[in-house]
Amino acid sequence: MKTQNTKLSPNTAPLPPKGGVVEEGKTPLKAWGAKLLWIPSILYMGFIYYLSSGPITVDVNPFDLPHIDKILHFLAYGLLAILLYIPIRVNFNKYYKSLTFLLVVLYGITDEIHQYFTPSRQFDLLDWLADMIGGIIGIIFIELIVWFYKKLLTNHKVK
């Protein structure tokens, strides 16, 4: 049920949601706060795009590790999954793990397609596979953190 926001209080945001309508039990600040959670993941996606838009100008493998590019893709997209997980879980309570994985997969393939058209870069399905595995591990990692946090809270409740 939706109600009209008619009162201003210290908990309200400077701008009301579209139409001034807020879900019952939510202040405009909470409604806007859920949207603001997207900012870190969007900025990080822009950073990934920036990095894949030109030639590699620094030595990313000073220790001559094998398959360092796959490791970097794994880590980058694991972090992306973690950053996407939070706003997706808050804004879309149902299927949040699947939606997070889907966005990681789609962004990974669009990044590889983008690299295909970028001079000195190339399309590589193994990079995309590393992106997907990183996304899965990122989701598992953040799920373990959430599980541990909930467990910690339930063990410290006052009886």
N, C-alpha and C positions, 0 to 999 in steps of 0.2 A: 504494500500500500504506500502511496506517495502522499506527502503532505506539503503544503505551501510553507516556505520559510519566511516568516514575518518578523521575527525578533532578531536583533543583533546582540551578540554577546562576545566576550573575549575569545571564545572558541570558534568564532566564525571566520571564514576566509574573507579577504577583501572583495573578491568577486564570487557571486553565487554561481552554482552550476547553471547550465543552459535552462532558461525558462524559470529560474529561481526555485525549481522543485528539487527537493532532497528526499532520499529514501528515509523512511521512518527509522529513527534511532541513529541516524548519521548526521553529523554537522557538516556544513560545507567544507570545513577544513579536512575532515576525514575523506570526503568525496574527492577533493582536489589532491590530497596526499596520496591516494591510491594511483592517481594518474602520474604524479611526480616520480613514482618509483621506476617509471620507464626511462627516465633521463640517463642513468648510468649505462644501461644496455644500449641505448641509441648512440650515445657518445662513443662507446667501445666499438660498436659496429662501424661507425664512421672512421675510427682509428684503424680498424682492420682494412677498410676500403682504401684509406690513405696509404697504408703500408704495401698493399698489393697493386698500387697504381703506378709504380715506377721500379726502376732497377734496384737491386739490393746494393747499398753503398757501404755497408759495414760488414766486418767479418763476423758472421753469426755462428761460426764453428771453429773457435780458436784451438780446441783440443782434438780436432779431426774425428769427432764422433760420427759413427755411421748413421745415416738416415736422420740427420739433425732436422731437416725440413719437416719430416713427418712428426717428430717429437714436438717441434714448435707449433705445428697445426693442431696436434693433440692438446697441448696446453692452452693455446689461444681459444679453441672452441670449447674446451672444458670450462674455462673462465666465462665465456659467453653464455654457456648453459646455466651457470650459477647466477649470472646477472639477469638473465631472462626469467629464471625460475621464480624469483621473488615477485615481480609485478604480475606475472601470469597466475601465480597461486593466489595473490590477493584479489585480482580482478576477475579471474575465471576459476572459481573454486573447483569446478568439475573438469576432469581430464587435464589438469595442469601439467602433469609429467609428459603426457603425449604431445600437448601443444608446445611445450618447451623443446622437446626433441624435434618436432616438425619444423619449428622456426630455425633451429640450429642446422638441420639438414638443408632446408631451403636456402638459408643464407650461405652455407658452405658451397652449394652448387652454383649459386649466382656469383660468388667470389671466384670460383674456378672458371666460369664462363667469362667473367670480367678479365681475368688474367690471360685468357686465350687471345683477347684483342689488345693486350698490353705488350708493347715491344719489350723484349728481354725477359718476358714471363711466359709461362706455358700452362695449359690445361693438364691436370694430372688427377686421374681417378683415385690414385692411392692417397693423394692429399685429402680428397673428399672423404675417403674411408677413415683417415686419421681424424678428420673433423667430426665425423659421426661417432667414432669410438670415444673421442674426447668429450663430446656432448653427453654420451651415456654415462661415462665415469663422473662427469661434473654433476649430473642429476643424482647419481647414487651418493656422491660426496655430500651434497647439500641435504639430501634426504636423511643421511646419517646424522648430520649436524642437527636438523630439526628433531629427529627422533631422540637424540641424546639430550637436547634442550628440554623437550617435553618430559622426558624421564627425570631429569634433574628437578624440574618444577614440581612434579607429582611427589617426589621423595622429600621435598622440603616444605610441603604444605603444613600449616599449623592445624592440629587436630583438636 
